Amino acid sequence: MSSRSAIQLSAQGISQYYGRFAALDNVDLDVRKGEFLTLLGPSGSGKTTLLMILAGFLSPTSGKLMEQGVDIIKRSAEKRNYGMVFQGYALFPHMTVADNVAYPLRIRKVPAEERNRRVKHILEVVGLGAHMHKKPAEMSGGQQQRVAIARALVFEPEMLLLDEPLSALDKNLREQLQTELQRIHRQVGTSFVFVTHDQNEALALSSRIAIFNHGKLTQVDTPENIYNRPESRFVAEFLGKMNLFPLDNLTRNGQTASGRCGTSVLHAQAPNALSNAPIVLAVRPEHMELHSDCPARDGYNVMPAQLTDKVYQGSSTHLALKVGGDTLPINLSVPGNHPGALMQSGAPVWLSWPVQQSFLLQA
């Protein structure tokens, strides 16, 4: 996957300015053949702007879009052979499902027999073979979105671009459609470029995730690598939950660094050179354990804390804690039957977590 031959489309130095505002700032990003690439970031981060440029609906201020050695930045959208799925379904209400899906083939003057074959096949792929004669109003939101996906895939595009297609659906339906999207992607083998601001959705669906912030591409990697080895504090906090401990008097011992947080000395993995900038120790809440007494654990960071609040969440209870006099919030969840779930606010506790699950980030 890392070879140049696996690259289907390469955005090079893409910038989009509106006056002095940079919607995109010198973005380099490759789309690999057959991958599920998610563009993730908060509102206004530039992810949808890049998708519109890939689709050909927007011309960037500067940059190239290379496909098989040719810059297609000035090629019109209809000549790029990319499918597009929007947040709104944009179905023709007076047409049947089959006619909606067949529409791109009619525009391309595909013969009727081949058109019917493709429509029937793609509706089976998206699980709507039995609904082809219905009108959109007779179908649920999730079914209508699958019709939109089928319509975007029926002409066998080289790439499918999806602009937050699940954001209008309720939680349960959204999770169901995530599973459907994964299955459809595996079955058709087309490259998917998917825009979302939902971190869990990105983790669940993607081969790779590209994270945007203020028009810049901050990190692109597999979900596992981004989650476990974020390269910045923004990425660490944006993708999943993260507890951060400011460190003072940082020293290094081989592949490990140590620093003081309040009255505790904490340790973290440090494979790279230490920066002179302020440093925080980062750890995911799921790696942390709660104790009523000070535990003796080799290879673990251990420090005292105080329970400040808790929120019952059914099978688990969310705990908010503070460390010493520091107001930086520390959060973790415990099972509903854990002793910590029964503690009162203000109770003293101890935290522990493996040194190997701790890493350093610039504050």
C-alpha positions, 0 to 999 in steps of 0.5 A, a space after each residue: 500500500 505504501 508504494 507509489 503504484 498504489 496511489 490513485 490520486 495525489 493532492 499536492 500543495 492544495 490551498 484555498 483562500 477566501 481573502 486572508 482566510 485559509 480554508 486549506 493551507 498547503 495540504 499534501 494527501 494521497 488517496 490509495 487504491 481501494 482504501 477507505 480514507 476518512 477526512 476528520 476534523 472539527 467544523 471549519 477545519 477544511 475537510 469538506 473544502 478538500 472533498 469539494 476540490 477532489 470532486 471538481 466542484 471547487 477550484 483551489 487557489 493553488 496546488 495540483 491534483 495528480 492522477 496517473 501523472 496528469 494534473 486534473 485540477 482543471 478537469 470538470 466534475 463530470 469528467 472525473 468519473 467520481 461518485 458523490 454522496 451528500 448528507 441530504 439524499 437528493 433523491 427524485 421523489 417522483 421516481 422509483 428506487 430503480 429509476 433513481 439509481 438508473 439515472 446516472 446510467 441514462 445520462 451516460 446513455 448506457 443501453 437498457 439491458 446493461 442498465 437494468 443489469 447494473 441497477 439490479 446488481 448494485 441494489 442487491 449489493 446495498 441490500 435493497 433488491 426487494 425495494 426497487 419499485 418503491 418511491 423514496 417516501 415509502 422508505 426509511 432514512 437509512 434506506 434512502 441513504 443506501 439508495 443514494 450510495 447505490 446511485 453513486 456506485 452504479 456507473 462504476 466510478 473510480 472513487 466514491 466521495 461521501 460528505 457526512 452521509 450519516 450525520 442526519 440519522 439517529 444513533 442506532 441507524 447510524 451504527 447500522 449504516 456504518 456496518 453497511 458501508 464497511 460491507 459495501 466498501 469490501 464488496 465493490 473495492 472502490 476507493 472511498 473518501 469519507 468526510 465526518 466530524 464523528 471520531 468514533 465513526 472515523 475509527 470504526 470505518 477507516 483504513 486511514 484517517 486524515 485529521 484536519 485543524 484550521 485548514 492544515 493536515 495535522 496527521 494521517 495514518 491508520 486508526 490504530 496508529 493515530 489513536 495510540 501514537 498521536 503526534 500532537 496534543 490536538 490529535 490526542 484530544 480530538 480523537 478519543 479521550 485523553 488524560 494529560 499531566 503537566 511535567 516539570 524537571 524532565 529528565 531522560 533515562 534511555 527510552 524513558 523520560 521522567 518528570 514531576 507532577 505535583 508530589 508525584 514523579 511520572 514516567 513515560 516512553 520517550 523514543 525521540 529527543 526531548 523538546 525544550 517546550 512545556 511537556 505533558 504526559 498523555 494516557 488514555 483513560 482505559 489504561 488507568 485503574 482506580 484504587 482506594 489504597 496506594 498500590 505497589 506496582 512495578 512498571 506503573 505510574 502511581 499517584 494520589 487523586 481526589 474524586 470530584 464528580 461521577 455520572 451514572 451511565 448504566 453499565 459504567 460510571 464516569 468519574 471526574 478527578 483532580 490531582 493535588 491542587 491542579 485543576 486539570 481534569 482527569 477522567 475515567 470510567 469504571 464498571 457499574 459494580 466497581 467500588 469507585 462507582 459507590 464512592 462519594 465526591 471528595 473521596 481520596 483515591 489512587 490512580 495507576 497505569 502502565 509506563 508503557 502506555 504513557 507518552 509525551 506531547 508538547 503542551 
